[in-house]
Amino acid sequence: MGSRAAKRRRYHESQHLKGASNGTEKTGVILVHGFMVYECKDCGDKWNMYLEKGVEDFGDNHKPSPFIIRCRCGGCAQDVSSIIELGDFMPLGGNMSYFANRATSNCGVPVLR
């Protein structure tokens, strides 16, 4: 196993030991497990939307992600890839757009960065 994969595995295990159910309660770190590619039908822009733990993560707190979201240009963007799994949970980078797992919503909430 490569060094990077081993580091991710250790990080993921440490998050489980802390008991964070969606990766944010105790650590402030948002964990993602996959992504979907969205394409705007108006401007043609394409980008990845990462999936926070619990969004399209088929477990106890599963929530679906929207098929169509608002683009930065104001147009409509649609999923063009389906779910692409990362293989393990990893921390979300500061510039990565994602679907947030919010208690106030029945589905993933798009956060564009």
C-alpha positions as CSV (number, residue, x, y, z in Angstrom):
1,M,0.0,0.0,0.0
2,G,1.3,3.4,-0.9
3,S,2.3,6.0,1.7
4,R,-0.6,8.3,0.7
5,A,-3.2,5.6,0.9
6,A,-1.8,4.5,4.3
7,K,-2.0,8.1,5.6
8,R,-5.6,8.4,4.4
9,R,-6.5,5.1,6.1
10,R,-4.9,6.2,9.4
11,Y,-6.7,9.5,9.1
12,H,-10.0,7.8,8.4
13,E,-9.6,5.4,11.3
14,S,-8.7,8.3,13.7
15,Q,-12.0,10.1,12.7
16,H,-14.0,6.9,13.5
17,L,-12.3,6.7,16.9
18,K,-13.4,10.3,17.6
19,G,-17.0,9.3,16.9
20,A,-17.9,12.0,14.4
21,S,-21.1,10.9,12.6
22,N,-20.7,13.1,9.5
23,G,-17.1,14.3,10.0
24,T,-17.8,17.7,11.5
25,E,-19.2,17.4,15.0
26,K,-16.0,16.8,16.9
27,T,-13.2,17.7,14.5
28,G,-14.5,20.4,12.2
29,V,-13.2,18.4,9.2
30,I,-15.7,17.6,6.4
31,L,-15.2,14.1,5.2
32,V,-16.1,13.1,1.6
33,H,-16.4,9.7,0.0
34,G,-17.1,10.4,-3.7
35,F,-18.0,13.0,-6.2
36,M,-20.3,13.7,-9.2
37,V,-19.5,15.8,-12.3
38,Y,-22.0,18.5,-13.0
39,E,-22.2,20.5,-16.3
40,C,-24.1,23.8,-16.8
41,K,-26.5,23.7,-19.7
42,D,-26.2,27.5,-20.1
43,C,-22.4,28.3,-19.9
44,G,-21.0,24.8,-20.4
45,D,-18.8,24.9,-17.2
46,K,-18.0,21.5,-15.7
47,W,-16.9,20.8,-12.1
48,N,-16.9,18.1,-9.4
49,M,-19.4,18.1,-6.5
50,Y,-18.0,16.1,-3.7
51,L,-20.3,14.1,-1.4
52,E,-20.1,14.7,2.3
53,K,-20.4,11.6,4.5
54,G,-24.1,10.8,4.7
55,V,-24.9,12.2,1.2
56,E,-25.3,9.4,-1.3
57,D,-23.6,7.3,1.4
58,F,-25.9,4.4,1.8
59,G,-26.0,4.0,5.6
60,D,-28.0,5.2,8.6
61,N,-28.0,8.9,7.6
62,H,-28.4,8.5,3.8
63,K,-29.6,11.6,1.9
64,P,-29.9,11.9,-1.8
65,S,-28.1,14.6,-3.8
66,P,-30.0,16.8,-6.3
67,F,-29.8,16.0,-10.0
68,I,-30.0,19.6,-11.0
69,I,-28.4,22.6,-9.2
70,R,-27.8,26.3,-9.8
71,C,-24.5,27.2,-11.6
72,R,-22.4,30.2,-10.7
73,C,-23.6,31.8,-13.9
74,G,-27.2,31.5,-12.7
75,G,-28.0,28.7,-15.1
76,C,-28.9,25.1,-14.4
77,A,-26.2,22.4,-14.0
78,Q,-27.0,18.7,-14.2
79,D,-25.2,15.5,-13.0
80,V,-23.4,14.0,-16.0
81,S,-21.4,11.2,-14.4
82,S,-23.3,9.5,-11.5
83,I,-21.4,8.7,-8.3
84,I,-17.6,8.2,-8.6
85,E,-16.4,6.7,-5.4
86,L,-13.0,7.7,-3.9
87,G,-12.5,4.3,-2.2
88,D,-12.4,5.7,1.3
89,F,-13.3,8.9,3.2
90,M,-10.9,11.8,2.8
91,P,-10.9,15.4,4.1
92,L,-12.5,18.0,1.9
93,G,-10.1,20.7,0.6
94,G,-10.9,24.4,1.0
95,N,-11.6,25.0,-2.7
96,M,-13.7,21.9,-3.4
97,S,-17.5,22.3,-4.1
98,Y,-19.6,19.7,-2.3
99,F,-23.1,18.6,-1.1
100,A,-23.3,19.3,2.6
101,N,-25.1,17.0,4.9
102,R,-27.2,19.4,6.9
103,A,-29.7,18.4,9.6
104,T,-32.2,21.0,8.3
105,S,-32.4,19.4,4.8
106,N,-33.7,16.1,3.5
107,C,-31.1,16.1,0.7
108,G,-27.5,17.2,0.1
109,V,-27.2,21.0,0.1
110,P,-24.9,22.3,-2.8
111,V,-22.0,24.5,-1.6
112,L,-20.1,26.0,-4.6
113,R,-16.6,27.1,-4.0
